[in-house]
Every structure is written in structure tokens, then in C-alpha cells.
């Protein structure tokens, strides 16, 4: 089958690492945050030296103006540190918010570009969990990375400052530095595994919850709420264990840091005391050395920053799995003049390792109506999805007026093919928006004409604000929702109409009227109808009888009705 590439730029098609892409997108803010944090670190390193100098001057010359000036310098440094801390907090929050928004926008665009295949692979609950929770966690990565890089400058600068005071002080601290490095490395590796397990369990709970919410009425009717709650929460013990492991890893790292850091600080202070006795350090310099020892051993701060970055990386990895799902490709061809001739050539489609359609060859003449019938699991809905290019075959080609569907421009394809489903999604703010929803919104006169053809105009006019009624405020039955979905299709001139069980909730009289509208409302269009009722199949020009993923027979309903197996299809469906 010929493949093509969508010629319109879309960020959804970029499957580069979400973490790298987000850092690049916020590099200006990250640079400002890094410079602010580094400036704060630099002032924090200057403060102990200034305090030591002020202390020395106060001890030597209590009333000297130089001592007063150094005290004022210390106060100014403290004030600047407070201001920089406030600026850093604001920059960190805004950078995280912007990064999260970019990730969610990119992920949402990619999911819509992938289409129904994304929901089939991951599940709606899992996708929501990744879009909401994981995107928010991954959005903290740029700020965490900038803060970590600036945070490393603190211990490094403190060691340098110790060396400037006296090389013995730096040597004592560096003797224990390898242990600190091993501690951070071990924490990063252990934490990454725990976070991945935790987020995986979270995703399974979200997936189960979405399934339960979607089937809430069935659960209530069957009285199985307790059983469903247990099913949804089945991964909870695993989530708990992963959470406990995360806290255990972090607690163990903190405990080791608490045990190691004071020993290093004590060693530095002890050596500083010896140097003070021998006159190589002043009292103020000893005070500065003790403070620099604390800053140099600031593993606790780095552990917290590393922990946030590890969680962000794990979340970004989960987003990357979704972004790695290839978007549906489109070409740039236009349709030639025609009225919707549909052709399936050697179409084979597999799902979950099963072949649901096997070598299907089928032609629907332009302007004709094809009813697709078959037992449950015969592949009717999949054939309808392939005809509408809501899915692509694994082998073979689907053509509309002689053009393979993947070669068509996106907007050209969606204008040419209209779809109606068993449970249509009512998208749009108002009922009119719902009916007019599409690549090119239908004008008001077509909206009303489509509603009339779908026998929806009467009940829409009875709504509080008629066509201006918000969809969420409209009390609609299942049949009324289906009629709005049909009105959306009938409100535009499409070459091909694909109806996948879109009449199942209608009464017999309404169905008869709507089938009449489908046959005569747009006589130039071709129609493919997944049929479960005898009356629908009987009024179609041609019937395609699917059996076991193959086309068992194609012909008129009257001719196929002579076959016992064909009659049994409708008996099984209750039609």
C-alpha cells in the first residue's frame, strides 16, 4: 500500500525525547533560573567570608567604621539572598507551568493525530493519567535541572573556598567526597526503578477506573460495585509497595548523608581549630570554614533535587511511549470528479494477533448503498473503520474514486467521508455546534436541514434554547443522541457516508424515516451501513455478508435471504 506523509507541520509528529524537547522550549526561562540560582549560590558562598571578616574586625577594633561597613555588607547580602530566593521561586513555578502546558499540548495533538489506535493500545484511563499526572511531573524537569546544576555549584564552590582558606581544609573534605558521590549514584539508580514501578501501578488504576466509570450503569444494574472497586484497586498493594520502596530509598540516602556529612564537617572544623591554634587561621576564618563545610556536605539538598529529576525523567519516559506511536500519515492528493466509488482490494486487518479481515475484495458503486451484515465478531465495524480511514489495513488498499485513502490530503479526506456511530460524541458548545462540527463547519441552513433529515429538528426545537442549547444541559436519550450524530453527517455533502451501527437505538418507524433520508437526502453520495435489522438490509442496493473475516457473498437482500445462514445472522442479532 502506498504511504505518504502529512504535508502540514505538526508538533505531534516529533517523537524526540519529551525531556530534551521541553528543556529546549523553555531554555530562556531555564537560563534565567540557572543564572538566578547561581547568583544566589555565589552570594551564599560570599556570606560566610563576609561574616568572618566582620567578626575579625569587631574582635580587633569594636568601634571601627570598617567593622560597621562589613556588618552592613553582610546585611545587604542577606537581603539580596532573600530577593533572589523570591525571584527563583517565581521563575521555577512559571517555568514548570509553561513546560507542563507545552507537554500537554504536544501530547494532546499527537493523540489526536494518532487517532483511535492510541486508545486501543493504552486505554483511555491510562492516557488521561499520562496527560494529567505524568505531564505535570515531567514539566518540573527544566526547573529541576537548572536548580540541580546551580546546586552543584554550592558544594564545589564551598570546597574551593576551603582550599583558599587553607589547603588542609579542602584535603580533609575531599578525602570523604568519593563516599558522597557513591551515595548520590546509588540513590539515583534505586530511585529510578521505584518511580517507574510506582507510575506503572498508577496507570493501571487509572485505566481500570476509566473502564468502571464508562460502565457505571451496567455495574449499578448488576450490583457489582464492590467487585468492580476491588478490580480497580487491585494494583493498590503494588502501588503501596513501590511507594514504600521510594521512601525507603530516599530515607536510606538521607540517613547515610546525615551520618557522613557531620563526620566531614567535624573533620574540617577540627583541622580548622588546629590551624587556629597555630595562627594559620583567624577566628572569623574558622567561622567561615565551618560554614563552608556545611555547604560542601549539602548532600541533602542534592538528594531532593535528584529525586525530583528522577521522577520527571520517569514521567517523560512514559510520555515518550505515547509519542513513539506513529501518527496517521496523509498525502497531498485531491479527489478527482466522482460520486464516491469505494473499493477494497485484498484488505487484511489484524488486531491483537488475530486476523479479523482476511483478503477482502469489495466494490461499492458510486451513489449506491451497501449494507454490511454478519454475526458478532465478523469484522463489520472494522470494515467500516477502514472505509472511513479511521484505521488502516495491514495489507491491501482502500480507494475512494480511484485514489488510495492514505494519499489524500487530510482535509480533503475528512470533507469527502462522513461518519456516524452507535454512541456519537457530542462535541461543540451548543446543539448547533454539534451538528455543524467538522473540518469545515456546516452553515445554519444545512444544520437545520441535516437535523430535519435525521428526524431531530422537532425535539431540538423543544429544548430550552433550541439549537443554542448547550449540549451538557440537553437531556437526551440514546436515540436522540444517535439522531444528532446522524444530523451531523447529513448536514454536509460527503461523497461517502459510513454508518457503524448508527441506527441501533432508534425505533422502527424513526429508523424507516431516516433510512429514507439516507437513500434520498444526498442521492449523489455512496453509503456504507453496518446493519443489524432486516429492514435496513432489505432497503440497501447491495448487501455484503461477512463471515469469519471474509466476504461470504455479495448480492441483493432478496437473493441472499434464500440462504439459511444469512437468515440466521438476523435471528442471532434479534433483527
C-alpha positions in Angstrom: 0.0 0.0 0.0 1.3 3.5 -0.8 2.2 5.6 2.1 2.5 9.3 2.3 3.5 12.0 4.7 1.2 14.6 6.1 2.4 17.9 4.5 1.2 20.1 7.3 3.7 20.8 10.2 2.5 19.3 13.5 4.4 19.1 16.7 2.7 15.8 17.3 4.9 14.1 14.7 8.1 14.9 16.6 8.9 11.8 18.8 12.1 13.2 20.2 12.7 12.9 23.9 10.0 14.9 25.7 12.6 15.9 28.3 15.0 17.3 25.8 12.3 19.0 23.8 10.8 20.6 26.8 14.2 21.9 28.0 14.8 23.3 24.6 11.4 25.0 24.5 12.0 26.7 27.9 15.7 27.3 27.5 15.3 31.1 28.0 13.5 30.7 31.3 15.9 27.8 32.3 18.8 30.1 31.6 17.3 32.9 33.7 16.5 30.4 36.5 20.1 28.9 36.4 21.7 32.4 36.5 19.4 33.4 39.4 20.1 30.2 41.3 23.9 30.5 40.6 23.9 34.1 41.7 22.1 33.1 44.9 24.7 30.3 45.4 27.5 32.8 44.8 26.1 35.2 47.4 25.6 32.3 49.7 29.3 31.4 49.3 30.4 35.0 49.9 28.3 35.4 53.0 30.5 33.2 55.3 33.6 35.0 54.3 32.0 38.4 54.9 30.7 37.3 58.3 34.2 36.0 59.2 35.8 39.3 58.1 33.2 41.3 60.1 33.8 39.1 63.2 37.6 39.6 63.0 37.2 43.4 62.7 34.7 43.5 65.6 37.0 41.5 67.8 40.1 43.6 66.9 38.5 47.0 66.6 35.0 47.0 68.1 34.2 50.6 67.3 35.9 50.8 64.0 33.9 52.1 61.0 35.4 49.3 58.8 33.8 46.7 61.0 30.4 48.5 60.7 30.8 48.6 56.9 31.4 44.8 56.8 28.3 44.2 59.0 26.3 46.3 56.6 27.7 44.3 53.7 26.5 41.1 55.5 23.0 42.6 55.9 23.0 43.6 52.2 24.0 40.0 51.2 21.2 38.6 53.3 18.7 41.0 51.8 19.9 40.1 48.2 19.6 36.4 49.0 16.0 36.9 50.1 15.2 38.8 46.9 16.9 36.2 44.7 15.1 33.4 46.5 11.8 35.0 45.7 12.7 35.5 42.1 13.9 31.9 41.9 10.6 30.7 43.3 8.6 32.6 40.7 10.8 31.6 37.8 10.7 27.9 38.9 6.9 28.0 39.1 6.4 29.7 35.8 8.9 27.5 34.0 7.2 24.4 35.3 3.8 25.7 34.3 5.0 26.6 30.8 6.8 23.2 30.4 3.7 21.3 31.6 1.5 23.2 29.2 3.9 22.5 26.3 3.9 18.8 27.1 0.2 18.5 27.4 -0.3 20.5 24.2 2.2 18.3 22.3 0.7 15.0 23.8 -2.9 16.0 23.0 -2.0 17.0 19.5 -0.2 13.7 19.0 -3.0 11.6 20.4 -5.5 13.3 18.0 -3.1 12.8 15.1 -2.7 9.0 16.0 -6.5 8.6 16.2 -8.4 5.7 17.7 -5.3 3.5 17.6 -3.9 5.3 20.7 -6.9 4.5 22.8 -6.8 0.8 21.7 -3.2 0.4 22.7 -3.0 2.3 26.0 -6.7 2.7 27.2 -8.4 6.0 27.9 -7.7 5.9 31.6 -4.0 5.3 31.1 -3.8 8.2 28.5 -5.6 10.6 30.9 -3.2 9.6 33.7 -0.2 10.3 31.5 -1.6 13.5 30.1 -2.5 14.9 33.5 -0.2 13.3 36.1 2.9 12.4 34.2 2.9 15.6 32.1 2.8 17.6 35.3 5.7 15.7 36.8 7.7 15.8 33.6 7.1 19.5 33.4 9.2 20.0 36.5 12.3 18.7 34.7 13.6 22.0 33.3 13.3 23.8 36.6 14.8 20.8 38.5 17.7 20.5 36.1 18.5 24.2 36.3 18.3 24.1 40.1 20.4 20.9 40.2 23.2 22.4 38.1 23.2 25.6 40.2 23.0 23.4 43.3 26.2 21.6 42.4 28.0 24.9 42.3 27.4 25.2 46.0 29.4 22.2 47.2 32.0 22.8 44.5 32.4 26.4 45.4 32.5 25.6 49.1 35.4 23.1 48.6 37.2 25.8 46.6 36.6 28.3 49.3 38.0 25.8 51.9 41.1 25.4 49.7 41.6 29.2 49.5 41.4 29.4 53.3 43.9 26.6 53.7 44.6 23.6 51.5 44.4 21.2 54.5 40.7 22.0 54.9 39.9 21.1 51.3 42.1 17.9 51.6 40.2 16.7 54.7 36.8 17.2 53.0 37.9 15.7 49.6 39.0 12.5 51.5 35.4 11.7 52.1 34.0 13.1 48.8 34.0 9.7 46.9 31.6 8.3 49.5 29.2 11.2 48.8 29.5 10.6 45.1 28.7 6.9 45.5 25.7 7.8 47.7 24.2 10.0 45.1 24.8 7.5 42.3 23.2 4.6 44.3 20.2 6.8 45.2 19.7 7.8 41.5 19.7 4.2 40.3 17.4 2.8 43.0 15.0 5.7 42.9 14.6 5.4 39.1 13.4 1.8 39.4 11.0 2.6 42.2 9.5 5.6 40.4 8.9 3.5 37.2 7.1 0.8 39.2 5.0 3.4 41.0 3.9 5.2 37.9 3.1 1.9 36.1 0.8 0.9 39.0 -0.8 4.3 39.0 -1.6 3.9 35.2 -3.3 0.6 35.7 -5.5 2.0 38.4 -6.4 4.9 36.2 -7.2 2.6 33.3 -9.5 0.4 35.5 -11.2 3.5 36.9 -12.0 4.8 33.4 -13.5 1.5 32.4 -15.6 1.4 35.6 -16.9 4.9 35.0 -17.8 4.1 31.4 -19.8 1.1 32.6 -21.3 2.7 35.7 -24.9 1.9 34.7 -24.1 -1.7 34.0 -22.3 -2.0 37.3 -25.2 -0.5 39.2 -27.7 -2.7 37.4 -25.7 -5.8 38.2 -25.0 -4.8 41.8 -21.3 -5.4 41.3 -19.9 -2.1 42.7 -17.9 -3.8 45.4 -16.4 -6.3 43.0 -15.5 -3.5 40.5 -14.0 -1.4 43.2 -11.8 -4.4 44.1 -10.8 -4.8 40.5 -9.9 -1.2 40.0 -7.9 -1.1 43.2 -6.2 -4.5 42.6 -2.8 -2.8 41.8 -3.0 -0.8 45.0 -0.8 -3.2 47.1 1.8 -2.9 44.3 1.4 0.9 44.3 1.9 0.8 48.1 5.0 -1.4 47.9 6.5 0.8 45.2 5.7 3.9 47.3 7.3 2.4 50.4 10.4 1.5 48.4 10.6 5.1 47.1 10.5 6.4 50.7 12.9 3.7 51.8 15.4 4.6 49.1 15.1 8.3 49.9 15.2 7.7 53.6 18.2 5.5 53.4 20.1 8.0 51.3 19.2 10.8 53.7 20.3 8.7 56.7 23.6 7.9 55.1 24.0 11.6 54.3 23.2 12.5 57.9 25.8 10.0 59.1 28.5 11.0 56.6 28.1 14.8 56.4 28.6 15.6 60.1 31.7 13.5 60.1 33.2 15.5 57.2 32.1 18.8 58.9 33.6 17.7 62.2 36.9 16.8 60.5 37.0 20.2 58.8 36.2 22.1 62.0 38.8 20.1 63.9 41.5 20.8 61.4 40.4 24.5 61.4 40.8 24.5 65.2 44.3 23.2 64.9 45.1 25.8 62.3 43.6 28.5 64.5 45.8 27.4 67.4 48.9 27.6 65.1 47.9 31.1 63.9 47.2 30.0 60.3 43.5 30.9 60.6 41.7 33.8 62.3 38.5 33.3 64.4 36.4 34.7 61.5 38.1 32.4 59.0 37.4 29.4 61.3 33.7 30.5 61.4 33.7 30.7 57.6 35.4 27.3 57.3 32.7 25.7 59.5 30.0 27.2 57.3 31.8 26.1 54.1 32.0 22.6 55.5 28.2 22.6 55.9 27.7 23.9 52.3 30.2 21.4 50.8 28.4 18.5 52.5 25.0 19.6 51.4 24.0 16.2 50.0 20.5 16.5 51.4 19.7 19.4 49.0 21.1 17.4 46.1 19.2 14.3 47.1 15.9 16.2 47.0 16.8 17.8 43.6 17.9 14.5 42.2 14.7 12.8 43.4 12.6 15.4 41.6 14.6 15.0 38.4 14.4 11.2 38.5 10.6 11.3 38.8 10.5 13.8 36.0 12.6 11.5 33.8 10.4 8.5 34.5 7.3 10.5 33.7 8.9 11.8 30.5 9.7 8.2 29.5 6.0 7.3 29.8 5.1 10.3 27.7 7.7 9.2 25.1 6.0 5.8 24.8 2.8 7.6 23.7 4.7 10.0 21.4 6.5 7.0 19.8 3.2 5.7 18.5 3.3 6.9 14.8 0.8 9.5 13.8 -1.6 8.7 10.9 0.2 9.8 7.7 -1.6 11.8 5.0 -0.7 12.8 1.5 -1.4 15.9 -0.6 -3.6 14.5 -3.4 -7.1 15.8 -4.2 -10.0 13.7 -5.3 -10.9 13.7 -9.0 -14.5 14.3 -10.1 -16.7 11.5 -8.9 -19.6 10.4 -6.6 -17.8 8.2 -4.1 -16.9 4.8 -5.6 -15.4 2.8 -2.8 -13.1 -0.1 -3.4 -11.3 -2.6 -1.1 -8.5 -4.6 -2.7 -7.1 -7.5 -0.9 -7.7 -5.9 2.5 -6.4 -7.8 5.5 -6.5 -6.3 9.1 -5.2 -7.8 12.3 -5.9 -6.8 15.9 -4.3 -8.3 19.0 -2.7 -11.0 16.9 -6.0 -12.1 15.3 -6.9 -11.7 11.7 -10.3 -10.0 11.7 -10.5 -9.3 8.0 -8.7 -11.6 5.5 -8.2 -10.7 1.9 -11.4 -8.7 1.5 -12.2 -7.6 -2.1 -15.2 -5.4 -2.3 -16.6 -2.6 -4.7 -19.4 -0.2 -3.8 -20.5 1.6 -6.9 -20.8 5.4 -6.8 -24.1 6.5 -5.4 -25.0 3.1 -4.1 -25.9 1.8 -0.7 -24.1 -1.2 0.7 -25.3 -2.9 3.9 -22.7 -4.9 5.8 -24.1 -7.7 7.8 -22.6 -10.6 9.7 -22.5 -12.2 13.1 -20.8 -10.5 16.1 -17.1 -10.5 15.6 -17.3 -10.9 11.8 -15.4 -7.7 11.3 -18.3 -5.3 10.3 -17.1 -2.4 12.4 -13.5 -2.8 11.4 -14.5 -2.8 7.7 -16.5 0.4 8.3 -13.4 2.0 10.1 -11.2 1.0 7.1 -13.7 2.5 4.7 -13.7 5.8 6.7 -9.9 5.6 7.2 -10.3 5.6 11.0 -7.9 2.6 10.7 -5.5 1.3 8.1 -5.3 -2.2 6.8 -2.2 -4.3 7.5 -2.3 -5.4 3.8 -4.2 -4.3 0.8 -5.6 -0.9 -0.3 -8.8 1.1 0.2 -9.6 3.5 -2.6 -12.1 6.3 -3.0 -12.8 7.3 -6.6 -9.6 5.6 -7.6 -7.3 7.3 -5.1 -5.8 5.3 -2.2 -7.0 6.9 1.1 -3.5 7.4 2.6 -2.6 9.6 -0.4 -5.4 12.1 0.2 -4.9 15.4 1.9 -6.3 15.3 5.5 -9.0 18.0 5.0 -9.9 16.6 1.6 -10.4 13.1 3.1 -12.5 14.4 6.0 -14.7 16.5 3.8 -15.3 13.6 1.5 -16.2 11.0 4.1 -18.8 11.4 6.8 -19.3 9.0 9.7 -22.0 8.2 12.3 -21.6 5.9 15.2 -23.6 3.9 17.7 -22.6 6.2 20.6 -21.7 9.6 18.9 -19.6 12.1 20.9 -21.5 15.4 21.0 -18.6 17.8 20.5 -19.3 21.6 20.5 -20.7 24.1 22.9 -24.3 24.0 21.6 -26.5 21.6 19.7 -26.0 23.7 16.5 -22.2 23.4 17.1 -22.5 19.7 17.5 -24.4 19.2 14.2 -22.1 21.6 12.4 -18.9 20.1 13.8 -16.3 19.2 11.2 -13.2 20.3 9.2 -15.4 23.0 7.6 -18.4 23.9 9.9 -21.8 23.5 8.2 -23.8 26.7 7.6 -27.0 27.3 9.6 -29.4 26.3 6.8 -27.5 23.0 6.3 -27.6 22.4 10.1 -31.4 22.6 10.2 -31.7 20.5 7.0 -29.5 17.8 8.5 -31.5 17.8 11.7 -34.7 17.5 9.8 -33.4 14.6 7.7 -32.3 12.8 10.9 -35.7 13.5 12.5 -34.0 15.6 15.2 -35.4 19.0 14.4 -38.6 18.5 16.4 -37.0 17.5 19.7 -34.2 20.1 19.3 -36.8 22.9 19.0 -38.4 21.7 22.2 -35.1 22.2 24.1 -34.9 25.3 26.4 -32.9 27.4 23.8 -33.5 25.3 20.7 -30.3 24.9 18.6 -28.5 27.3 21.0 -29.0 24.9 24.0 -25.6 23.8 25.5 -25.1 20.1 24.9 -24.3 19.4 28.5 -27.7 20.9 29.5 -29.7 19.0 27.0 -31.4 15.9 28.5 -31.0 13.5 25.6 -32.0 9.8 25.2 -29.8 7.3 23.5 -31.9 7.6 20.3 -31.8 11.4 20.3 -28.0 11.3 20.7 -27.9 9.0 17.7 -30.1 11.3 15.7 -27.8 14.3 16.4 -24.9 12.2 15.2 -26.8 11.4 12.0 -27.7 15.0 11.6 -24.0 15.9 11.7 -23.4 13.6 8.8 -26.4 14.7 6.8 -25.6 18.4 7.3 -22.8 18.2 4.7 -22.4 16.9 1.2 -20.0 13.9 1.5 -19.1 11.5 -1.2 -19.1 8.6 1.2 -21.3 8.1 4.3 -20.2 5.4 6.7 -22.8 4.4 9.4 -21.4 2.0 12.0 -24.5 0.7 13.9 -25.8 4.3 13.9 -29.4 3.3 13.9 -29.4 0.8 16.8 -31.2 3.0 19.4 -34.0 4.1 17.1 -37.5 2.8 17.0 -38.6 1.1 13.8 -40.7 4.0 12.5 -37.9 6.5 13.0 -35.3 4.1 11.5 -37.5 3.7 8.4 -37.8 7.5 8.0 -34.0 8.0 8.5 -33.1 5.3 6.0 -35.4 7.0 3.5 -33.4 10.2 4.2 -30.1 8.4 3.8 -31.3 7.0 0.4 -32.7 10.2 -0.9 -31.2 13.2 1.0 -28.0 13.2 -0.9 -28.5 11.0 -4.0 -25.0 11.7 -5.3 -23.3 10.1 -2.3 -22.3 6.5 -1.6 -23.4 4.9 1.7 -21.9 2.0 3.7 -24.3 0.9 6.6 -23.4 -1.7 9.2 -26.9 -3.3 9.5 -28.4 -5.4 12.3 -32.0 -5.2 11.2 -33.7 -7.0 8.3 -35.5 -3.8 7.3 -32.2 -1.9 6.9 -30.5 -4.6 4.8 -33.7 -5.0 2.7 -33.6 -1.4 1.5 -30.0 -1.3 0.6 -28.9 -1.7 -3.1 -26.4 -4.4 -2.2 -25.6 -6.5 0.9 -22.1 -7.7 1.8 -22.3 -10.8 4.0 -19.2 -11.1 6.2 -18.4 -14.5 7.8 -15.2 -15.2 9.7 -13.5 -12.1 8.4 -14.2 -12.9 4.7 -16.9 -11.8 2.3 -19.1 -14.9 2.0 -21.4 -13.4 -0.5 -22.4 -10.1 -2.1 -25.9 -9.5 -3.6 -29.3 -8.2 -3.0 -31.1 -8.9 0.3 -33.8 -10.8 -1.6 -31.3 -13.2 -3.2 -29.2 -13.7 0.0 -32.4 -14.3 2.1 -32.7 -17.7 0.4 -29.5 -18.8 2.3 -30.3 -20.3 5.7 -27.0 -19.0 7.1 -27.9 -15.4 6.0 -31.3 -15.6 7.7 -29.6 -16.9 10.9 -27.4 -13.8 11.1 -30.5 -11.7 11.8 -32.0 -14.3 14.1 -28.9 -14.1 16.2 -29.0 -10.3 16.2 -32.6 -10.2 17.1 -33.4 -8.3 13.9 
